[in-house]
Amino acid sequence: MLLIAGLGNPGSQYARNRHNVGFMAADAIARRHSFSGFSKKFRGEIAEGTLAGEKVLILKPMTFMNLSGDSVGEAMRFYKIAASDLIVMHDELDLAPGKLRLKIGGGNGGHNGLKSIDAHCGKDYKRLRIGIGHPGHKDRVNPHVLGDFAKSDADWLQPLLDAIADNAEFFARKDDAGFLNKVALATGTAAPKPAKPARPGAADAAKPAQAAQSHIRQARNPAQPKRLPTSGPMADMLKKLFGNKD
């Protein structure tokens, strides 16, 4: 069994906050894969369904962000779910808006929801970090995180949530690379393949070899017409050899 926890704060006043993007991703997956309706349990809201033939629970803790671990830990203990079968979806300041990272373990980066889950569940769970961008100064972090997404953010936010939901089956298959690749392709953020490095000397080999020239010959302008001397010893010698044709 897999447990997917989307983090956020309960209440309509927080519904469109950047901090609630984990809730948004959880809702998108549940809708896309026809999970049961959310019901109240484990101090949160939980829905049941399947992904790639495996039973999956989606949990939205209703304890407020700072106590997310209370809800997630309770659900894990009840169903005897190992940390390796937990995926936590959360907002990430240190990623550009729309960027994703998926990895097991790591630091909490000051994220209070992760701090709480670390305390209750250990650190060896998988995190889907959803970039919301940094406001540029630490004094503006709280207003940024607890502020609503701008209308212009819909251009990348909705396609990203759709792509996460469409490819959530990769979570059950434990195919992280496949998930990230599919989402990147769907949202148009796939990195171009690096060009193959050229073999040493390949560029030179493609050019026809030039005959070696003396520095005097290289200095000459090939477009300059050749002129014979008209006076002096060299001119006199040429006249004797070829005759005076003036």
N, C-alpha and C positions, 0 to 999 in steps of 0.2 A: 504493500500500500504506500502511496505517495501523498505527502502533505504539502500543499502549496499555500503559503501564507503571504497575503498582500497587506502591507502596512499602511496605516493612515489614522486619522482621528474621526470619531463618530460625530454625527450632527450635520445638518444641511449647511450650516455656516462654513464648514470646512470642505464641503464636497468637491469644490473645484480648485482647492489649494494644490500647489506643487507638491507639498508634503504628502498628499493623498494619492499620488500616482500609482502606488502599490494597490490601493483599493480599486482604482480604475482598471488596472490590468487584471485583477482577480475577477471583476464583473465581466470584463470582455471575454475571458476564457470560459466562464460559466455560461454565458449566453451562446457563444459560438458552438460549444459542445453539448448543449442541451442538458446541463446539470440540473439537479433538483433545485427548487427554490431555496434561498437562504433561510435557515432557521436558527434560533438562538440556542447556543450551547457553548460550553467552555469559556464563558465570559466573552463570547464573540458571536459572529454569524458564520455558519458553516453550510456548505453545499456539497453534495455527493455526485459523482459521475465516473466516467471512464475515459482514459486516454490511451490509445494504442492497445486496447484490451485490458489495461490495468486499472484497478480501482483507485480513484483519486479523491482526496478531500481538499476543498478550497476553504480557507479560513481567513476571515477579516476580524482581527481582535477589536473589541469594543471597549478596551480598557484605557484608551488614549495611548498615544505613541510611546510615552515613557515607560509604560507597563506592559508592552506587547508580549514580553516573555511569560507573563502570568498566564495569558490565554494560550499561547503556542505550547508552552511546557505542559499545561494540563491536557491538551489534546494529544500530545505525543505520549504522555504516560498512559492515558486511557487506552489508546490503540497500540501501544508498545511499538511506536515508530522510532527507528534509529535516526540519528542525526544525518546519516548519509542519504536518507529518504525525505529530507526536509529541504524545500526551496523557499527562500524568502525574497519577495519582490519589494524593492524600496527605491526611494528617490536618492539621487547621488549628485551632490554639489560639484564634485571634482570631475564630472564628465560634461561635455558640451550637450546642449539640449538635443534629445533624440538619439544619443549614442548609448550603446549597451555594453555591459561587461557581465560575464557569467563565470563564476569561479567558486571553488570550495575554500572555506576558511578565509583568513585575512583579518585585517584590523577593522574596527568599527568606524574609523574616520570621524569620530565625534557624534555619530548618529545615535540618538538616545534609544530608538527602537531596537537597533542591533545590540547596544549595550545590555539592554534588558534580556534579549534572547540569548546572548552569550552567557549571561549569569544563570539562566534557567536550563539551557539546552547544550551548553558547550559551544565550541567554535567550528566544529567540523561539518557544518551544513553548507548548502549551496546558496549563493546570493546572486540574484539577478538585479544588477545595479542599473537604474534607469536615469540617464543624465537629465538634469534640469538646469545646468549651468550655474556659475558662481556670479554673484552681483558685483564682485570686484573688491569689496572691503568687508571685513568681518563685522563691522557695525551694521551692515545692511543685510546680513544673512537671515536673521529671524523674519524681518518683513518680507524678504524674498521667498523664503520657504513657506511661510504661512500666508502668502499672497496667492491670489488666483492666477491661473494661467491666463496670459493675454489672448485676445481674440486671434491675433496673428499666429499664436502657437498651434492653433488647430491645423495649420498646414502640415505640420510634422507630427503632432501628437496623435491625432486620430489614425493616420496610416500606421504609426508605430504600434498603437494598441491593437489594431486589427491584425498586424503581422505577428505580434506576440501570441494572440489568440489562435490564429490560423495554424501556427506551427508549434503549439503547446504539446503535441504528441511526442515531439523530440525529447521533452522532459522525461516522459515515461520510458523512452528508449535509452535514456542516459547518453544521448548524442549531442553534447554541447556544441561541438563545431558545426554539426548539421543545422542546429537551431539558429545559431548566430549567422551562418551563411544565408539561410533562407530569409531571415528577417532583413539582412542587409540588401539582398537582391530585391525583396518586396518594397523596400523603402528607398531604393536607389542610392544606398550608401556603401555599396560594395567597393572595396579598394581595387584599383586596376592591378592586373598582374605585372610584377616587375619585369622589365625588359631583360632578355638574356644578355649577359655581359659578352662583349665581342672578344674574340680570341686575340691575344697579343700580336700585333703586327698585321691583323686582318685588314684594317683600313688601308695600310700601306700596300698590302699585296694586291688590293683591288685596283690600284692605280698603276698604269703602265710605267715601267721603270724609265727614268730619264738618263741619257748618257751624261757621264761626268763632264763638267765644263770647267775650264780654268776661270779664275776670278776675273781675268781681263775679258774673256768671252761672255761671262755672265753679266758684266757691266755694260756690254754693248746693247744698244736698242735695236732689235731685229727689224723694226719698222723703218729705221733710218737708212736711206739709200746709200750704197757704197760710192765713195768719190775717190778718184785717182788724183795724186798730187800734180799740180800744173807747173810748179817751179821747184828749183832746187836739184840736188844731186839725183834723187830718186826719179824725178821727172825726166832728167837728161838720159838716165839709163833706160827708162821705158821707151823713150823716143828712138834710141839706138836699136832696141830689140824689135819694136813693132813699127818703126817708121813714124814719121811725122804726118799725121792724117788731118792736121788742121786745115 
